[in-house]
């Protein structure tokens, strides 16, 4: 009969240390998540990380146009006519002189802002102004703008008419 080389407690400690080391290794290989932007309609909210970014460096106008035209995996939220639309960004998005602006179907709907929250009570984002049938969805993007006025990141959302 041979004696165990390690006690049960020692084996568990070594296993736990190995698991922690493996977890730290996996975390160090991941990209740092971007700050979140949030869209709220009524009691429903969706948050997303930036769909287009260049690790804090300026995006080219072609990249921004591509992001606004072909939103990558946008989070969807339902919106009813006359609902209040609320947009929020994490403070990191407006730090160090940065600002943000909201863009609806490629058209800016806000001036660049350094606040972290905007509210649009009873807005009808699906109004057509008498120009044909209203669409059933709209692309909403939040654009982060650097101190120099150049775009840095884009967050993508999809508003779906209830």
Beta strands, then each sheet from edge to edge (+ up, - down):
strand 1: 37-41
strand 2: 44-48
strand 3: 52-53
strand 4: 75-79
strand 5: 85-89
strand 6: 99-104
strand 7: 107-108
strand 8: 117-120
strand 9: 137-145
strand 10: 151-161
sheet 1: 2+ 1- 5+ 8-
sheet 2: 3+ 10- 4-
sheet 3: 3+ 10- 9+ 6- 7+
end
